[in-house]
Every structure is written in structure tokens, then in C-alpha cells.
């Protein structure tokens, strides 16, 4: 759970910082048209022209394109080679290490630096989609089906929503670039450190499970299955007993069909002479 959700707090705070700086520097860049009647017949259109140069919308468009291009490159070239040559234990630590350095620079060493946020967040998002998320899916290999279903529920439904809500609450409380640098730095750095420690421990546990061949939750499933099979056998034996008992009852004269032809009773003949 920690491996899958903790990074959302830091990314949400840094993304909010980049949005505020970008809005302040570039402006929204949307043309606003105001139609007001003049002389009751014609209308005059007043258009608010955007600022010269790039706008915030263009800036975010470039950000999305950069993230998608980097994600495609890393997914196709980097992730297969990392898993093949270094294994999951090293691969799953790459994103937390990079995120820890980015949060320290973004909030402590280089605060309010738009270009650093643009490049670092693009790489963080790309690493999340192309390296970290696929590595999380590999973690499900030494687990049973029931453990997979429960883990997916707590991660996708509960964990990620709670982490994003925590990040949004910090942004709402900060309210400005200066505020997010002050109030968002400590939670982001702490979440990054906790993520790195969780990934470090999970990588070691995963290698141990693969080497031993154990499956998490498999023993419990076998126990439950054994109890169910025992109960099923007991039920079958009870049904067979009841069936045999019913057959015996059917042979009794009390349960015989009244219309059934009965053989006449045998009468012993007694010789009168002998009497």
C-alpha cells in the first residue's frame, strides 16, 4: 500500500506549485468576448487579448506532451532492460530515489523554479507510468488470488484517493506559492523518505519469496479449501445415510402402496386323520 500511494502526496504538492507559478508568469491565455447592445440594434464585441508569448495553456500542453513521450520511451526501452539486468529489487527503488532528490531541490534548494519543476515533474510522471507502476504489478506474482483482490481494492479504491486528498488538503491550506513551499515541503520530503524505505524493504521481501518459492496467502487458501472439502464430504455421507434409510423405510409394510397386489397368506393344511 505504501509503495503505491505515498508518492501522490509529493507529486500533488509540486504540481500545485508549478501550476501557480505558471499562471502567474504566463496567464491563462483565453480570449474573453463581451457582447453589449449599442443603440438597441447592433452589438459591440470587446475581446481581451492574451499576453504576448506562450500562455499557461500552451505551457501545460507542452508538459503533457513531454510526459507522454518520456513515458513511451522509458516503457519501451528502459523498463524491460532494468528488469532483465538488475531485477525488481533495484528497479523499484529508482523512482523513489529520484523523487526524494526532486522534492529536496523543489522545496529547499531551488524553490519557485518553474523550469526545474517542469523538467523534474515530467520525469517523475514518466517514471511513475513506465517504471514504478509496472514494477508494482510484478509484486503481485508471489501472491494468491484472494490477496491480489484485497490489495487492489485497498490500493486503487482507498489508498490512492486518501493520498490525493491529503495532498489537496495541504494545497488548499497553503493557498499560494510561498505557502506551498512552507507547508508542503515537510510532508513531501517525509512521504518521499517513507516511500524509499518501503520500496527498499519490499524489494528484499520479493526476492526472498521468489527464491523460496512461497506464495503469500496460499497456505490460508489451502486450509479454507480443506475445511470446505471436509464439510462437503460430511454432507455427502449424511445424504447417503438418509437415502439408505429412506430405502429401508420404503420396504416396510407401513409404506407399501395399498393398490399393490399382495400375495395371499399361506395356510398350513392339517391332516384330519392325524388329529
C-alpha atoms as an extended CHARMM CRD file, in Angstrom:
* protein
*
       275  EXT
         1         1  UNK       CA              0.0000000000        0.0000000000        0.0000000000  PROA      1               0.0000000000
         2         2  UNK       CA              2.7800000000        2.4640000000        0.9080000000  PROA      2               0.0000000000
         3         3  UNK       CA              4.6580000000        1.7000000000       -2.3090000000  PROA      3               0.0000000000
         4         4  UNK       CA              1.6080000000        2.5600000000       -4.3940000000  PROA      4               0.0000000000
         5         5  UNK       CA              0.2170000000        5.7010000000       -2.7520000000  PROA      5               0.0000000000
         6         6  UNK       CA              2.8260000000        7.7320000000       -0.8420000000  PROA      6               0.0000000000
         7         7  UNK       CA              4.2750000000        9.4350000000       -3.9100000000  PROA      7               0.0000000000
         8         8  UNK       CA              0.8860000000       11.0130000000       -4.6600000000  PROA      8               0.0000000000
         9         9  UNK       CA              1.3400000000       13.4600000000       -1.7480000000  PROA      9               0.0000000000
        10        10  UNK       CA              4.6380000000       14.8510000000       -3.0230000000  PROA      10              0.0000000000
        11        11  UNK       CA              3.5580000000       14.9650000000       -6.6700000000  PROA      11              0.0000000000
        12        12  UNK       CA              0.3000000000       16.7430000000       -5.8130000000  PROA      12              0.0000000000
        13        13  UNK       CA              2.1140000000       19.4650000000       -3.8560000000  PROA      13              0.0000000000
        14        14  UNK       CA              4.7870000000       20.0130000000       -6.5270000000  PROA      14              0.0000000000
        15        15  UNK       CA              2.2180000000       20.0550000000       -9.3130000000  PROA      15              0.0000000000
        16        16  UNK       CA              0.2550000000       22.7050000000       -7.4400000000  PROA      16              0.0000000000
        17        17  UNK       CA              3.4030000000       24.8070000000       -7.0660000000  PROA      17              0.0000000000
        18        18  UNK       CA              4.1340000000       24.5540000000      -10.7850000000  PROA      18              0.0000000000
        19        19  UNK       CA              0.5490000000       25.4990000000      -11.6660000000  PROA      19              0.0000000000
        20        20  UNK       CA              0.6210000000       28.6310000000       -9.5150000000  PROA      20              0.0000000000
        21        21  UNK       CA              3.9690000000       29.7880000000      -10.8930000000  PROA      21              0.0000000000
        22        22  UNK       CA              2.8720000000       29.0830000000      -14.4640000000  PROA      22              0.0000000000
        23        23  UNK       CA             -0.3920000000       31.0020000000      -14.0490000000  PROA      23              0.0000000000
        24        24  UNK       CA              1.4250000000       33.9690000000      -12.5690000000  PROA      24              0.0000000000
        25        25  UNK       CA              4.0690000000       34.0430000000      -15.2840000000  PROA      25              0.0000000000
        26        26  UNK       CA              2.1330000000       33.2170000000      -18.4530000000  PROA      26              0.0000000000
        27        27  UNK       CA             -1.5210000000       33.9840000000      -17.7060000000  PROA      27              0.0000000000
        28        28  UNK       CA             -4.4680000000       31.8660000000      -18.7310000000  PROA      28              0.0000000000
        29        29  UNK       CA             -4.4290000000       32.9580000000      -22.3640000000  PROA      29              0.0000000000
        30        30  UNK       CA             -8.1760000000       32.6560000000      -23.0490000000  PROA      30              0.0000000000
        31        31  UNK       CA             -9.8960000000       35.2980000000      -25.1660000000  PROA      31              0.0000000000
        32        32  UNK       CA            -12.9600000000       36.7010000000      -23.3990000000  PROA      32              0.0000000000
        33        33  UNK       CA            -15.7660000000       38.1470000000      -25.5390000000  PROA      33              0.0000000000
        34        34  UNK       CA            -18.2830000000       40.5740000000      -24.0310000000  PROA      34              0.0000000000
        35        35  UNK       CA            -21.3580000000       41.3830000000      -26.1660000000  PROA      35              0.0000000000
        36        36  UNK       CA            -23.2860000000       44.5030000000      -25.1490000000  PROA      36              0.0000000000
        37        37  UNK       CA            -26.1260000000       46.1110000000      -27.0630000000  PROA      37              0.0000000000
        38        38  UNK       CA            -25.4590000000       49.5350000000      -28.5800000000  PROA      38              0.0000000000
        39        39  UNK       CA            -28.4080000000       51.7110000000      -29.9260000000  PROA      39              0.0000000000
        40        40  UNK       CA            -30.6750000000       48.6950000000      -29.4100000000  PROA      40              0.0000000000
        41        41  UNK       CA            -29.7440000000       47.2060000000      -32.7870000000  PROA      41              0.0000000000
        42        42  UNK       CA            -26.0500000000       46.4680000000      -33.1640000000  PROA      42              0.0000000000
        43        43  UNK       CA            -23.6490000000       44.7690000000      -30.7590000000  PROA      43              0.0000000000
        44        44  UNK       CA            -20.0920000000       45.6190000000      -29.9220000000  PROA      44              0.0000000000
        45        45  UNK       CA            -17.5820000000       42.8720000000      -29.1330000000  PROA      45              0.0000000000
        46        46  UNK       CA            -14.8310000000       43.6000000000      -26.6750000000  PROA      46              0.0000000000
        47        47  UNK       CA            -12.1080000000       40.9490000000      -26.7850000000  PROA      47              0.0000000000
        48        48  UNK       CA             -9.4920000000       40.6230000000      -24.0790000000  PROA      48              0.0000000000
        49        49  UNK       CA             -6.3070000000       39.7250000000      -25.9090000000  PROA      49              0.0000000000
        50        50  UNK       CA             -3.9380000000       37.2670000000      -24.2580000000  PROA      50              0.0000000000
        51        51  UNK       CA             -0.4260000000       38.2030000000      -23.3220000000  PROA      51              0.0000000000
        52        52  UNK       CA              2.3260000000       38.0320000000      -25.8910000000  PROA      52              0.0000000000
        53        53  UNK       CA              4.4040000000       34.8590000000      -25.9670000000  PROA      53              0.0000000000
        54        54  UNK       CA              3.3170000000       31.4840000000      -24.6970000000  PROA      54              0.0000000000
        55        55  UNK       CA              0.3350000000       31.0980000000      -22.4130000000  PROA      55              0.0000000000
        56        56  UNK       CA             -0.3400000000       28.8230000000      -19.4750000000  PROA      56              0.0000000000
        57        57  UNK       CA             -2.4860000000       26.5440000000      -21.6260000000  PROA      57              0.0000000000
        58        58  UNK       CA              0.3580000000       26.0970000000      -24.1040000000  PROA      58              0.0000000000
        59        59  UNK       CA              2.7670000000       25.5150000000      -21.2460000000  PROA      59              0.0000000000
        60        60  UNK       CA              0.5980000000       22.7210000000      -19.8150000000  PROA      60              0.0000000000
        61        61  UNK       CA              0.1820000000       21.2820000000      -23.2970000000  PROA      61              0.0000000000
        62        62  UNK       CA              3.9450000000       21.0200000000      -23.6400000000  PROA      62              0.0000000000
        63        63  UNK       CA              4.0840000000       19.4480000000      -20.1920000000  PROA      63              0.0000000000
        64        64  UNK       CA              1.5860000000       16.7430000000      -21.1760000000  PROA      64              0.0000000000
        65        65  UNK       CA              3.3990000000       16.0120000000      -24.4400000000  PROA      65              0.0000000000
        66        66  UNK       CA              6.7390000000       15.7410000000      -22.6540000000  PROA      66              0.0000000000
        67        67  UNK       CA              5.3230000000       13.3090000000      -20.0880000000  PROA      67              0.0000000000
        68        68  UNK       CA              3.7810000000       11.0730000000      -22.7580000000  PROA      68              0.0000000000
        69        69  UNK       CA              6.9090000000       10.9980000000      -24.9410000000  PROA      69              0.0000000000
        70        70  UNK       CA              9.1570000000       10.1810000000      -21.9930000000  PROA      70              0.0000000000
        71        71  UNK       CA              6.7220000000        7.5150000000      -20.7730000000  PROA      71              0.0000000000
        72        72  UNK       CA              6.6860000000        5.8370000000      -24.1680000000  PROA      72              0.0000000000
        73        73  UNK       CA             10.4750000000        5.8350000000      -24.4090000000  PROA      73              0.0000000000
        74        74  UNK       CA             11.0050000000        4.5210000000      -20.8830000000  PROA      74              0.0000000000
        75        75  UNK       CA              8.2950000000        1.8630000000      -21.1950000000  PROA      75              0.0000000000
        76        76  UNK       CA              9.6840000000        0.5310000000      -24.4480000000  PROA      76              0.0000000000
        77        77  UNK       CA             13.4130000000        0.7040000000      -23.7800000000  PROA      77              0.0000000000
        78        78  UNK       CA             14.1950000000        1.2500000000      -20.0920000000  PROA      78              0.0000000000
        79        79  UNK       CA             11.8300000000       -0.9580000000      -18.0750000000  PROA      79              0.0000000000
        80        80  UNK       CA             12.4570000000       -4.3040000000      -19.8600000000  PROA      80              0.0000000000
        81        81  UNK       CA             16.2170000000       -3.8320000000      -19.6290000000  PROA      81              0.0000000000
        82        82  UNK       CA             16.1040000000       -2.8020000000      -15.9890000000  PROA      82              0.0000000000
        83        83  UNK       CA             14.0770000000       -5.8620000000      -15.0160000000  PROA      83              0.0000000000
        84        84  UNK       CA             16.2680000000       -8.1680000000      -17.0660000000  PROA      84              0.0000000000
        85        85  UNK       CA             19.6760000000       -6.9360000000      -15.8980000000  PROA      85              0.0000000000
        86        86  UNK       CA             19.0160000000       -5.5960000000      -12.3880000000  PROA      86              0.0000000000
        87        87  UNK       CA             15.8440000000       -7.3090000000      -11.2140000000  PROA      87              0.0000000000
        88        88  UNK       CA             12.8890000000       -5.8850000000       -9.3450000000  PROA      88              0.0000000000
        89        89  UNK       CA             14.8240000000       -5.0470000000       -6.1780000000  PROA      89              0.0000000000
        90        90  UNK       CA             16.8410000000       -2.3350000000       -7.9520000000  PROA      90              0.0000000000
        91        91  UNK       CA             14.1450000000       -1.2860000000      -10.4330000000  PROA      91              0.0000000000
        92        92  UNK       CA             11.5410000000       -0.4590000000       -7.8060000000  PROA      92              0.0000000000
        93        93  UNK       CA             13.9990000000        1.8510000000       -5.9980000000  PROA      93              0.0000000000
        94        94  UNK       CA             14.7240000000        4.0820000000       -8.9980000000  PROA      94              0.0000000000
        95        95  UNK       CA             11.6080000000        6.2460000000       -8.8190000000  PROA      95              0.0000000000
        96        96  UNK       CA             11.6580000000        6.7490000000       -5.0040000000  PROA      96              0.0000000000
        97        97  UNK       CA             15.3250000000        7.7990000000       -5.1470000000  PROA      97              0.0000000000
        98        98  UNK       CA             14.6770000000       10.2810000000       -7.9260000000  PROA      98              0.0000000000
        99        99  UNK       CA             11.5540000000       11.6190000000       -6.1950000000  PROA      99              0.0000000000
       100       100  UNK       CA             13.4520000000       12.1770000000       -2.9320000000  PROA      100             0.0000000000
       101       101  UNK       CA             16.0830000000       14.3210000000       -4.6650000000  PROA      101             0.0000000000
       102       102  UNK       CA             13.4310000000       16.2230000000       -6.6130000000  PROA      102             0.0000000000
       103       103  UNK       CA             11.4250000000       17.1130000000       -3.5020000000  PROA      103             0.0000000000
       104       104  UNK       CA             14.5410000000       18.3480000000       -1.6840000000  PROA      104             0.0000000000
       105       105  UNK       CA             15.5260000000       20.5510000000       -4.6190000000  PROA      105             0.0000000000
       106       106  UNK       CA             11.9880000000       21.7560000000       -5.3640000000  PROA      106             0.0000000000
       107       107  UNK       CA             11.1620000000       22.8360000000       -1.8090000000  PROA      107             0.0000000000
       108       108  UNK       CA             14.5540000000       23.5160000000       -0.1870000000  PROA      108             0.0000000000
       109       109  UNK       CA             17.3760000000       24.2310000000       -2.6360000000  PROA      109             0.0000000000
       110       110  UNK       CA             15.5400000000       25.5760000000       -5.7130000000  PROA      110             0.0000000000
       111       111  UNK       CA             12.0920000000       26.7680000000       -4.6080000000  PROA      111             0.0000000000
       112       112  UNK       CA              9.7790000000       28.5430000000       -7.0680000000  PROA      112             0.0000000000
       113       113  UNK       CA             11.9030000000       27.4990000000      -10.0580000000  PROA      113             0.0000000000
       114       114  UNK       CA              9.4470000000       26.8930000000      -12.9050000000  PROA      114             0.0000000000
       115       115  UNK       CA             11.8480000000       25.2680000000      -15.3380000000  PROA      115             0.0000000000
       116       116  UNK       CA             13.1910000000       22.8670000000      -12.7410000000  PROA      116             0.0000000000
       117       117  UNK       CA              9.6340000000       21.8970000000      -11.7830000000  PROA      117             0.0000000000
       118       118  UNK       CA              8.7230000000       21.3910000000      -15.4410000000  PROA      118             0.0000000000
       119       119  UNK       CA             11.6470000000       19.0360000000      -16.1310000000  PROA      119             0.0000000000
       120       120  UNK       CA             11.5670000000       17.1850000000      -12.8000000000  PROA      120             0.0000000000
       121       121  UNK       CA              7.7940000000       16.6620000000      -12.7550000000  PROA      121             0.0000000000
       122       122  UNK       CA              7.8520000000       15.4440000000      -16.3490000000  PROA      122             0.0000000000
       123       123  UNK       CA             10.4740000000       12.8470000000      -15.4270000000  PROA      123             0.0000000000
       124       124  UNK       CA              8.6240000000       11.8950000000      -12.2330000000  PROA      124             0.0000000000
       125       125  UNK       CA              5.3440000000       11.3550000000      -14.0450000000  PROA      125             0.0000000000
       126       126  UNK       CA              7.0650000000        9.4030000000      -16.8110000000  PROA      126             0.0000000000
       127       127  UNK       CA              8.8860000000        7.1980000000      -14.3010000000  PROA      127             0.0000000000
       128       128  UNK       CA              5.6120000000        6.6060000000      -12.4670000000  PROA      128             0.0000000000
       129       129  UNK       CA              3.7750000000        5.4050000000      -15.5800000000  PROA      129             0.0000000000
       130       130  UNK       CA              6.6160000000        3.4640000000      -17.2090000000  PROA      130             0.0000000000
       131       131  UNK       CA              8.7750000000        2.0530000000      -14.3920000000  PROA      131             0.0000000000
       132       132  UNK       CA              7.1570000000        2.2920000000      -10.9640000000  PROA      132             0.0000000000
       133       133  UNK       CA              3.6060000000        1.1720000000      -11.8030000000  PROA      133             0.0000000000
       134       134  UNK       CA              4.7590000000       -1.8540000000      -13.8700000000  PROA      134             0.0000000000
       135       135  UNK       CA              7.1170000000       -2.8100000000      -11.0460000000  PROA      135             0.0000000000
       136       136  UNK       CA              4.1710000000       -2.7230000000       -8.6510000000  PROA      136             0.0000000000
       137       137  UNK       CA              2.3000000000       -5.1890000000      -10.8420000000  PROA      137             0.0000000000
       138       138  UNK       CA              5.2750000000       -7.5640000000      -10.7270000000  PROA      138             0.0000000000
       139       139  UNK       CA              4.9920000000       -7.5690000000       -6.9330000000  PROA      139             0.0000000000
       140       140  UNK       CA              1.7030000000       -9.4880000000       -7.2440000000  PROA      140             0.0000000000
       141       141  UNK       CA              3.4540000000      -12.5480000000       -8.7010000000  PROA      141             0.0000000000
       142       142  UNK       CA              4.1540000000      -14.4080000000       -5.4100000000  PROA      142             0.0000000000
       143       143  UNK       CA              0.6500000000      -13.8020000000       -4.0360000000  PROA      143             0.0000000000
       144       144  UNK       CA             -2.5790000000      -15.7780000000       -4.1490000000  PROA      144             0.0000000000
       145       145  UNK       CA             -5.7100000000      -14.6310000000       -5.9470000000  PROA      145             0.0000000000
       146       146  UNK       CA             -7.5040000000      -13.5490000000       -2.7810000000  PROA      146             0.0000000000
       147       147  UNK       CA             -4.5150000000      -11.4340000000       -1.6830000000  PROA      147             0.0000000000
       148       148  UNK       CA             -4.4010000000       -9.7860000000       -5.1130000000  PROA      148             0.0000000000
       149       149  UNK       CA             -8.0760000000       -8.8240000000       -4.9760000000  PROA      149             0.0000000000
       150       150  UNK       CA             -7.7890000000       -7.3940000000       -1.4680000000  PROA      150             0.0000000000
       151       151  UNK       CA             -4.6010000000       -5.4760000000       -2.2490000000  PROA      151             0.0000000000
       152       152  UNK       CA             -6.0550000000       -3.9650000000       -5.4300000000  PROA      152             0.0000000000
       153       153  UNK       CA             -9.1050000000       -2.8010000000       -3.5280000000  PROA      153             0.0000000000
       154       154  UNK       CA             -7.1290000000       -1.0940000000       -0.7560000000  PROA      154             0.0000000000
       155       155  UNK       CA             -4.6930000000        0.4840000000       -3.2340000000  PROA      155             0.0000000000
       156       156  UNK       CA             -6.9920000000        1.6530000000       -6.0340000000  PROA      156             0.0000000000
       157       157  UNK       CA            -10.1450000000        2.4450000000       -4.0860000000  PROA      157             0.0000000000
       158       158  UNK       CA             -8.8540000000        3.5880000000       -0.7030000000  PROA      158             0.0000000000
       159       159  UNK       CA             -5.1320000000        4.3050000000       -0.7000000000  PROA      159             0.0000000000
       160       160  UNK       CA             -4.7120000000        6.4910000000       -3.7630000000  PROA      160             0.0000000000
       161       161  UNK       CA             -7.8430000000        8.5240000000       -3.0250000000  PROA      161             0.0000000000
       162       162  UNK       CA             -6.7130000000        9.1860000000        0.5410000000  PROA      162             0.0000000000
       163       163  UNK       CA             -3.1870000000       10.1800000000       -0.5570000000  PROA      163             0.0000000000
       164       164  UNK       CA             -4.5150000000       12.5950000000       -3.1820000000  PROA      164             0.0000000000
       165       165  UNK       CA             -6.9460000000       14.0150000000       -0.6390000000  PROA      165             0.0000000000
       166       166  UNK       CA             -4.0920000000       14.6460000000        1.7840000000  PROA      166             0.0000000000
       167       167  UNK       CA             -2.0950000000       16.4440000000       -0.9050000000  PROA      167             0.0000000000
       168       168  UNK       CA             -5.1140000000       18.5130000000       -1.9300000000  PROA      168             0.0000000000
       169       169  UNK       CA             -5.7610000000       19.4760000000        1.7020000000  PROA      169             0.0000000000
       170       170  UNK       CA             -2.1860000000       20.7280000000        2.0050000000  PROA      170             0.0000000000
       171       171  UNK       CA             -2.5650000000       22.7520000000       -1.2030000000  PROA      171             0.0000000000
       172       172  UNK       CA             -5.8540000000       24.2160000000       -0.0430000000  PROA      172             0.0000000000
       173       173  UNK       CA             -4.3370000000       25.2420000000        3.2740000000  PROA      173             0.0000000000
       174       174  UNK       CA             -1.2610000000       26.7640000000        1.6010000000  PROA      174             0.0000000000
       175       175  UNK       CA             -3.1740000000       28.8080000000       -0.9870000000  PROA      175             0.0000000000
       176       176  UNK       CA             -0.1120000000       30.4140000000       -2.6060000000  PROA      176             0.0000000000
       177       177  UNK       CA              3.3490000000       29.6580000000       -3.9230000000  PROA      177             0.0000000000
       178       178  UNK       CA              5.0020000000       30.8480000000       -0.7250000000  PROA      178             0.0000000000
       179       179  UNK       CA              2.5150000000       28.8470000000        1.3270000000  PROA      179             0.0000000000
       180       180  UNK       CA              3.0610000000       25.5860000000       -0.5460000000  PROA      180             0.0000000000
       181       181  UNK       CA              6.8300000000       25.9810000000       -0.2200000000  PROA      181             0.0000000000
       182       182  UNK       CA              6.4540000000       26.4410000000        3.5440000000  PROA      182             0.0000000000
       183       183  UNK       CA              3.6920000000       23.9610000000        4.3510000000  PROA      183             0.0000000000
       184       184  UNK       CA              4.2320000000       21.4230000000        1.5710000000  PROA      184             0.0000000000
       185       185  UNK       CA              7.9610000000       20.8620000000        1.9420000000  PROA      185             0.0000000000
       186       186  UNK       CA              7.9240000000       18.7430000000        5.1120000000  PROA      186             0.0000000000
       187       187  UNK       CA              5.0290000000       16.3920000000        4.1220000000  PROA      187             0.0000000000
       188       188  UNK       CA              6.5260000000       15.8980000000        0.6560000000  PROA      188             0.0000000000
       189       189  UNK       CA             10.0160000000       15.0800000000        1.9180000000  PROA      189             0.0000000000
       190       190  UNK       CA              8.6750000000       12.7860000000        4.6560000000  PROA      190             0.0000000000
       191       191  UNK       CA              6.4410000000       10.9530000000        2.1570000000  PROA      191             0.0000000000
       192       192  UNK       CA              9.3850000000       10.5260000000       -0.2310000000  PROA      192             0.0000000000
       193       193  UNK       CA             11.6030000000        9.0970000000        2.5040000000  PROA      193             0.0000000000
       194       194  UNK       CA              8.8430000000        6.7150000000        3.6300000000  PROA      194             0.0000000000
       195       195  UNK       CA              8.3090000000        5.6210000000        0.0220000000  PROA      195             0.0000000000
       196       196  UNK       CA             12.0260000000        4.8900000000       -0.4140000000  PROA      196             0.0000000000
       197       197  UNK       CA             12.1460000000        2.8240000000        2.7790000000  PROA      197             0.0000000000
       198       198  UNK       CA              9.0090000000        0.8820000000        1.7790000000  PROA      198             0.0000000000
       199       199  UNK       CA             10.3780000000        0.1070000000       -1.6930000000  PROA      199             0.0000000000
       200       200  UNK       CA             13.7200000000       -0.9510000000       -0.2080000000  PROA      200             0.0000000000
       201       201  UNK       CA             12.0470000000       -3.4210000000        2.1500000000  PROA      201             0.0000000000
       202       202  UNK       CA              9.5680000000       -4.7000000000       -0.4330000000  PROA      202             0.0000000000
       203       203  UNK       CA             12.3500000000       -5.4570000000       -2.9130000000  PROA      203             0.0000000000
       204       204  UNK       CA             14.1680000000       -7.6100000000       -0.3470000000  PROA      204             0.0000000000
       205       205  UNK       CA             10.9820000000       -9.4730000000        0.6090000000  PROA      205             0.0000000000
       206       206  UNK       CA             10.1200000000      -10.0870000000       -3.0510000000  PROA      206             0.0000000000
       207       207  UNK       CA             13.4960000000      -11.6510000000       -3.8040000000  PROA      207             0.0000000000
       208       208  UNK       CA             13.1770000000      -13.8680000000       -0.7330000000  PROA      208             0.0000000000
       209       209  UNK       CA              9.7340000000      -15.1070000000       -1.8070000000  PROA      209             0.0000000000
       210       210  UNK       CA             10.9180000000      -15.8190000000       -5.3570000000  PROA      210             0.0000000000
       211       211  UNK       CA             13.9430000000      -17.7810000000       -4.1500000000  PROA      211             0.0000000000
       212       212  UNK       CA             11.9620000000      -19.8120000000       -1.6440000000  PROA      212             0.0000000000
       213       213  UNK       CA              9.0120000000      -20.3710000000       -3.9620000000  PROA      213             0.0000000000
       214       214  UNK       CA              6.4740000000      -19.3770000000       -1.3150000000  PROA      214             0.0000000000
       215       215  UNK       CA              3.1340000000      -17.8020000000       -2.2200000000  PROA      215             0.0000000000
       216       216  UNK       CA              1.6270000000      -15.2260000000        0.1310000000  PROA      216             0.0000000000
       217       217  UNK       CA             -1.8270000000      -16.3270000000        1.2660000000  PROA      217             0.0000000000
       218       218  UNK       CA             -1.5770000000      -19.7830000000       -0.3290000000  PROA      218             0.0000000000
       219       219  UNK       CA             -1.4720000000      -21.6810000000        2.9860000000  PROA      219             0.0000000000
       220       220  UNK       CA             -4.6270000000      -19.9600000000        4.2070000000  PROA      220             0.0000000000
       221       221  UNK       CA             -6.4420000000      -20.7380000000        0.9700000000  PROA      221             0.0000000000
       222       222  UNK       CA             -5.4120000000      -24.3830000000        1.2500000000  PROA      222             0.0000000000
       223       223  UNK       CA             -6.7230000000      -24.5150000000        4.8330000000  PROA      223             0.0000000000
       224       224  UNK       CA            -10.0500000000      -22.9880000000        3.8420000000  PROA      224             0.0000000000
       225       225  UNK       CA            -10.3040000000      -25.3070000000        0.8480000000  PROA      225             0.0000000000
       226       226  UNK       CA             -9.5520000000      -28.3230000000        3.0520000000  PROA      226             0.0000000000
       227       227  UNK       CA            -12.2760000000      -27.3430000000        5.5220000000  PROA      227             0.0000000000
       228       228  UNK       CA            -14.7380000000      -26.8500000000        2.6790000000  PROA      228             0.0000000000
       229       229  UNK       CA            -13.8770000000      -30.2590000000        1.1930000000  PROA      229             0.0000000000
       230       230  UNK       CA            -14.2810000000      -31.9090000000        4.6140000000  PROA      230             0.0000000000
       231       231  UNK       CA            -17.6790000000      -30.2980000000        5.0690000000  PROA      231             0.0000000000
       232       232  UNK       CA            -18.6730000000      -31.3670000000        1.5750000000  PROA      232             0.0000000000
       233       233  UNK       CA            -17.6730000000      -34.9680000000        2.2520000000  PROA      233             0.0000000000
       234       234  UNK       CA            -19.5900000000      -34.9530000000        5.5320000000  PROA      234             0.0000000000
       235       235  UNK       CA            -22.6530000000      -33.6510000000        3.7320000000  PROA      235             0.0000000000
       236       236  UNK       CA            -22.3530000000      -36.3390000000        1.0670000000  PROA      236             0.0000000000
       237       237  UNK       CA            -22.0720000000      -39.0370000000        3.7200000000  PROA      237             0.0000000000
       238       238  UNK       CA            -25.1090000000      -37.6530000000        5.5150000000  PROA      238             0.0000000000
       239       239  UNK       CA            -27.0730000000      -37.6280000000        2.2600000000  PROA      239             0.0000000000
       240       240  UNK       CA            -26.0870000000      -41.2460000000        1.5290000000  PROA      240             0.0000000000
       241       241  UNK       CA            -27.1460000000      -42.2930000000        5.0190000000  PROA      241             0.0000000000
       242       242  UNK       CA            -30.5020000000      -40.5940000000        4.6520000000  PROA      242             0.0000000000
       243       243  UNK       CA            -31.0060000000      -42.1440000000        1.2240000000  PROA      243             0.0000000000
       244       244  UNK       CA            -30.2920000000      -45.6710000000        2.5180000000  PROA      244             0.0000000000
       245       245  UNK       CA            -32.6120000000      -45.0810000000        5.4480000000  PROA      245             0.0000000000
       246       246  UNK       CA            -35.3890000000      -43.9540000000        3.1190000000  PROA      246             0.0000000000
       247       247  UNK       CA            -34.9330000000      -47.0840000000        1.0150000000  PROA      247             0.0000000000
       248       248  UNK       CA            -35.2720000000      -49.2280000000        4.1100000000  PROA      248             0.0000000000
       249       249  UNK       CA            -38.4390000000      -47.3990000000        5.0820000000  PROA      249             0.0000000000
       250       250  UNK       CA            -39.8870000000      -47.9250000000        1.6200000000  PROA      250             0.0000000000
       251       251  UNK       CA            -39.5280000000      -51.6960000000        2.0690000000  PROA      251             0.0000000000
       252       252  UNK       CA            -41.6040000000      -51.6010000000        5.2740000000  PROA      252             0.0000000000
       253       253  UNK       CA            -45.3030000000      -52.7110000000        5.0130000000  PROA      253             0.0000000000
       254       254  UNK       CA            -46.4100000000      -49.4470000000        6.5290000000  PROA      254             0.0000000000
       255       255  UNK       CA            -45.2510000000      -47.5050000000        3.4700000000  PROA      255             0.0000000000
       256       256  UNK       CA            -46.4700000000      -50.0270000000        0.8930000000  PROA      256             0.0000000000
       257       257  UNK       CA            -48.8480000000      -48.9230000000       -1.8180000000  PROA      257             0.0000000000
       258       258  UNK       CA            -52.3840000000      -50.0580000000       -0.8920000000  PROA      258             0.0000000000
       259       259  UNK       CA            -53.1630000000      -50.8930000000       -4.5050000000  PROA      259             0.0000000000
       260       260  UNK       CA            -50.1500000000      -53.1300000000       -4.7560000000  PROA      260             0.0000000000
       261       261  UNK       CA            -51.1040000000      -56.7720000000       -5.2050000000  PROA      261             0.0000000000
       262       262  UNK       CA            -50.2790000000      -58.7880000000       -2.1860000000  PROA      262             0.0000000000
       263       263  UNK       CA            -49.6260000000      -62.4720000000       -2.2820000000  PROA      263             0.0000000000
       264       264  UNK       CA            -52.3110000000      -64.4630000000       -0.4080000000  PROA      264             0.0000000000
       265       265  UNK       CA            -51.3790000000      -65.7080000000        3.0210000000  PROA      265             0.0000000000
       266       266  UNK       CA            -50.1220000000      -69.2370000000        3.2510000000  PROA      266             0.0000000000
       267       267  UNK       CA            -52.4510000000      -71.5330000000        5.2230000000  PROA      267             0.0000000000
       268       268  UNK       CA            -50.9900000000      -74.6630000000        6.5970000000  PROA      268             0.0000000000
       269       269  UNK       CA            -53.0530000000      -77.7700000000        5.8540000000  PROA      269             0.0000000000
       270       270  UNK       CA            -53.5560000000      -80.0920000000        8.7650000000  PROA      270             0.0000000000
       271       271  UNK       CA            -54.3930000000      -83.6960000000        8.2380000000  PROA      271             0.0000000000
       272       272  UNK       CA            -57.6430000000      -84.6090000000        9.9930000000  PROA      272             0.0000000000
       273       273  UNK       CA            -56.6550000000      -88.1840000000       10.3150000000  PROA      273             0.0000000000
       274       274  UNK       CA            -53.6910000000      -87.2110000000       12.3830000000  PROA      274             0.0000000000
       275       275  UNK       CA            -55.9630000000      -85.2380000000       14.6440000000  PROA      275             0.0000000000
